[in-house]
């Protein structure tokens, strides 16, 4: 008889690079007889990973999620011409340091996808999404099983998680009678795996008679590509606030993801921890390049990694283990 497992799916942030994660999910779902949401007890996502996590938990096919990135990425991250026009219109209200994007495209896409769905209605319970409260200066972890979060709109939870500093304005969300300014959860957990494991431990400690031990956890953690572009000693010493504005976000997100991966790898047995990640060439590591050339390149990298690269055997093993649990 197969050993029962507590199954966790964790999905990193990374903007348009979430396309690669979506492709890996599509390949995983193709090896399973039932929809993805049927195979996980908990799903967690940060930023673009929150959209992926809520899409899976809503019951969308992975193929539909892939199409979201390939067909609507340009609405979220419009071209330079459109961006300059938008910034010009925001010059007087936001000043010269306005975010690269006004967030309207992101909001429209999220509303079109999730419509009026409530966070508490998602199929995987709990579904966890990370964000950061800039007013109280504390991490915000949304849980679909928490009473105060159940009636939140899914699109708003995702927008709060995906509002990366310098890229999008903060998203203001009504919580507990207050208007809370929220930004991308990647500032503290771009890879939410450790958060997901901690929540799984908490849930199972309070389960009467049917809780799982940490040794029973089966964890699938999917990245969005690892940035390898170096910041030279000369630049690191000479850059000021203006030069660091965009690179610092990438550095914080990458460092957070690596730290969480280290913690997770120490907590979970090696044969029960599946981390999918691939290094990215400098040309394809931008979080907001949604042009057709970059979409095609990200697709090729993701497919190569999972169909003929190091991810192939790992994915096959994960699919087998999920069906045993």
C-alpha positions in Angstrom: 0.0 0.0 0.0 1.4 3.4 -1.0 2.4 5.8 1.8 0.0 8.7 2.3 1.5 12.1 1.7 0.7 15.7 2.5 1.2 17.3 -1.0 2.3 20.9 -1.4 2.7 22.9 -4.6 4.7 26.1 -4.4 5.1 28.6 -7.3 7.7 31.4 -7.5 7.3 35.0 -8.6 9.0 36.3 -11.7 6.6 38.3 -13.9 6.3 37.1 -17.5 8.7 34.3 -16.7 5.8 32.6 -15.0 5.2 31.3 -18.6 7.9 28.7 -17.9 6.2 27.6 -14.7 2.9 27.3 -16.6 4.5 25.1 -19.2 6.0 22.8 -16.6 2.5 22.6 -14.9 1.0 21.8 -18.3 3.6 19.0 -18.8 2.8 17.6 -15.3 -0.9 17.7 -15.8 -0.5 15.8 -19.1 1.0 12.9 -17.1 -1.9 12.8 -14.6 -5.4 11.4 -15.2 -7.2 14.1 -13.2 -6.9 17.9 -13.0 -3.9 19.3 -11.1 -6.0 20.6 -8.2 -7.0 17.0 -7.4 -3.4 16.2 -6.4 -2.5 18.8 -3.9 -3.5 19.5 -0.3 -2.0 23.0 -0.2 -0.8 25.4 -2.9 1.1 28.6 -2.4 2.1 31.4 -4.8 3.9 34.7 -4.9 3.4 37.5 -7.5 3.0 35.8 -10.9 3.0 32.6 -8.9 -0.1 33.8 -7.1 -1.9 33.9 -10.4 -0.7 30.4 -11.3 -1.6 29.1 -7.8 -5.1 30.6 -7.9 -5.6 29.5 -11.5 -4.8 25.9 -10.6 -6.9 26.1 -7.4 -9.8 27.6 -9.4 -9.7 24.5 -11.5 -8.3 26.0 -14.7 -6.4 23.6 -17.0 -2.6 24.3 -17.2 -3.0 24.8 -20.9 -5.4 27.7 -20.3 -2.9 29.2 -17.9 -0.1 28.9 -20.6 -2.4 30.7 -23.0 -2.9 33.5 -20.5 0.8 34.3 -20.6 1.3 33.9 -24.3 -1.8 35.8 -25.4 -2.3 38.5 -22.7 1.2 39.2 -21.4 1.4 42.3 -23.6 -1.6 43.7 -21.8 0.1 43.5 -18.4 3.5 44.6 -19.7 2.8 46.9 -22.7 5.3 48.1 -25.2 7.7 51.0 -24.7 5.6 53.4 -26.7 2.5 52.7 -24.7 4.5 52.9 -21.5 5.9 56.3 -22.3 2.4 57.6 -23.1 1.1 56.3 -19.8 3.9 57.8 -17.8 3.4 61.1 -19.5 -0.2 61.1 -18.4 0.9 60.3 -14.8 3.6 62.9 -14.7 1.6 65.5 -12.8 -0.1 63.0 -10.4 2.8 60.7 -9.7 5.9 62.7 -10.5 8.9 61.6 -12.5 9.5 58.6 -10.4 6.2 56.9 -11.2 6.2 53.1 -11.6 7.0 51.7 -15.1 3.3 50.5 -15.5 0.1 52.0 -14.2 -1.3 48.5 -13.3 -4.5 48.9 -15.3 -3.6 46.2 -17.7 -2.8 43.8 -14.9 -6.0 44.6 -13.2 -8.1 44.1 -16.3 -6.5 40.7 -17.1 -7.0 39.5 -13.5 -10.7 40.6 -13.5 -11.2 38.9 -16.9 -9.7 35.6 -15.6 -11.2 35.4 -12.1 -14.2 37.6 -12.5 -16.0 37.8 -9.1 -14.6 34.6 -7.7 -14.0 34.7 -3.9 -10.8 33.6 -2.4 -12.6 31.2 -0.1 -14.2 29.4 -3.0 -10.9 28.0 -4.4 -10.7 24.2 -4.6 -7.4 23.7 -2.9 -7.8 24.5 0.8 -5.8 26.3 1.8 -4.5 28.3 -1.1 -1.8 30.7 0.2 -0.7 34.0 -1.4 2.0 36.3 -0.1 2.1 40.0 -0.2 3.6 42.8 2.0 1.9 45.5 4.0 3.9 48.7 3.5 2.0 50.6 6.2 2.7 48.2 9.1 5.9 47.0 7.4 4.9 43.3 7.9 4.5 40.3 5.6 0.9 39.6 4.6 0.0 35.9 4.0 -3.5 35.5 2.5 -5.1 32.1 3.3 -8.2 31.0 1.6 -9.2 29.1 4.7 -9.0 32.1 7.0 -12.4 33.7 7.8 -11.2 37.3 7.2 -9.8 36.4 3.8 -12.5 34.1 2.4 -14.7 36.9 1.0 -11.8 38.7 -0.8 -11.9 38.8 -4.6 -9.3 36.5 -6.1 -8.2 39.1 -8.6 -7.5 41.6 -5.8 -5.5 39.1 -3.8 -3.4 38.3 -6.9 -2.9 42.0 -7.7 -1.8 42.7 -4.2 0.8 39.9 -4.5 2.0 40.9 -8.0 2.4 44.7 -7.5 6.2 44.7 -7.7 7.9 47.9 -6.5 9.1 50.1 -9.4 7.0 48.1 -11.8 3.5 48.7 -10.5 1.8 50.9 -7.9 0.9 49.4 -4.6 -2.6 47.8 -4.5 -4.8 49.2 -1.7 -7.1 46.5 -0.2 -9.8 46.9 2.5 -8.9 44.7 5.4 -10.3 44.9 8.9 -11.9 48.2 8.3 -8.7 49.8 7.1 -7.3 50.5 3.6 -4.0 48.6 3.5 -1.3 49.4 0.9 0.1 46.1 -0.4 3.1 45.3 -2.6 4.7 42.2 -4.2 5.2 39.3 -1.7 8.6 38.7 -3.4 10.1 41.3 -1.1 10.2 38.6 1.6 9.2 35.3 -0.1 9.6 35.3 -3.9 9.8 31.5 -3.4 6.9 30.7 -1.0 7.9 27.1 -0.3 9.1 27.6 3.2 5.9 29.5 4.0 3.9 26.7 2.5 5.7 24.1 4.6 5.3 26.1 7.8 1.5 26.4 7.1 1.4 22.6 6.4 3.1 21.9 9.7 0.6 24.2 11.5 -2.4 22.6 9.9 -1.3 19.1 10.7 -0.4 19.9 14.3 -4.0 20.9 14.9 -5.5 17.9 13.0 -7.0 15.4 15.4 -6.1 11.8 14.5 -5.1 12.4 10.9 -2.2 14.8 10.9 0.9 14.2 8.8 4.4 14.5 10.1 7.0 16.6 8.2 8.5 13.3 7.0 5.2 12.7 5.1 5.4 15.9 3.1 5.8 15.8 -0.6 6.8 19.2 -2.0 6.9 20.4 -5.6 8.5 23.9 -5.9 8.5 25.5 -9.4 10.7 28.5 -10.2 10.6 31.0 -13.0 14.2 30.8 -14.1 17.3 31.9 -12.3 19.0 35.2 -13.2 22.7 34.8 -13.9 23.4 38.4 -15.2 26.4 39.6 -13.1 26.6 43.0 -11.4 30.2 43.9 -11.6 32.3 45.1 -8.6 32.6 48.5 -10.4 28.9 48.9 -10.7 28.1 47.6 -7.2 30.5 50.2 -5.7 29.5 53.1 -8.0 25.7 52.8 -8.3 23.4 55.1 -6.4 19.7 55.1 -5.9 18.8 55.7 -9.5 21.0 52.9 -10.9 19.9 50.4 -8.3 16.2 51.1 -8.7 15.4 48.2 -11.0 18.3 45.8 -10.3 17.7 45.9 -6.6 14.3 44.3 -7.1 15.8 41.5 -9.0 18.5 41.0 -6.4 16.0 40.9 -3.6 13.7 38.5 -5.3 16.5 36.2 -6.4 18.1 36.2 -2.9 14.7 35.5 -1.3 14.0 32.6 -3.7 17.4 31.0 -3.0 17.1 31.4 0.7 13.7 29.7 0.8 14.9 26.9 -1.4 17.8 26.3 1.1 15.4 26.2 4.0 13.0 23.8 2.2 15.8 21.5 1.1 16.9 21.2 4.7 13.4 20.4 6.0 12.2 17.9 3.4 13.7 14.6 2.6 15.6 14.7 -0.8 13.4 12.1 -2.4 10.3 14.1 -1.4 11.4 17.6 -2.5 11.1 18.5 -6.2 12.6 21.8 -7.2 12.2 22.9 -10.8 14.5 25.7 -11.8 16.7 26.6 -14.8 19.4 29.3 -15.3 18.4 32.1 -17.7 20.6 33.7 -20.3 20.9 37.5 -19.8 18.8 38.2 -22.8 15.7 36.5 -21.3 15.8 37.3 -17.6 13.6 40.5 -17.6 10.4 40.1 -15.6 8.5 42.4 -18.0 9.6 41.6 -21.5 6.4 40.2 -23.1 7.3 40.7 -26.8 6.9 37.7 -29.1 10.7 37.0 -29.4 11.0 36.7 -25.6 7.8 34.7 -25.2 9.2 32.2 -27.8 12.6 32.1 -26.1 11.1 31.4 -22.7 8.9 28.7 -24.2 11.9 27.0 -25.8 13.9 27.1 -22.6 11.0 25.7 -20.5 10.2 22.9 -23.0 13.9 21.9 -23.4 14.4 21.7 -19.6 11.3 19.6 -19.1 11.3 17.4 -22.2 15.0 16.6 -22.7 16.9 18.3 -19.9 17.3 17.7 -16.1 13.7 18.4 -15.4 12.4 15.4 -17.5 13.1 12.6 -15.0 12.2 14.7 -12.1 8.8 15.5 -13.6 8.1 11.9 -14.4 9.0 10.8 -10.8 6.8 13.6 -9.3 3.8 12.5 -11.4 4.3 8.9 -10.2 4.5 10.0 -6.6 1.5 12.2 -6.8 -0.6 9.3 -8.1 0.6 7.0 -5.3 -0.4 9.4 -2.5 
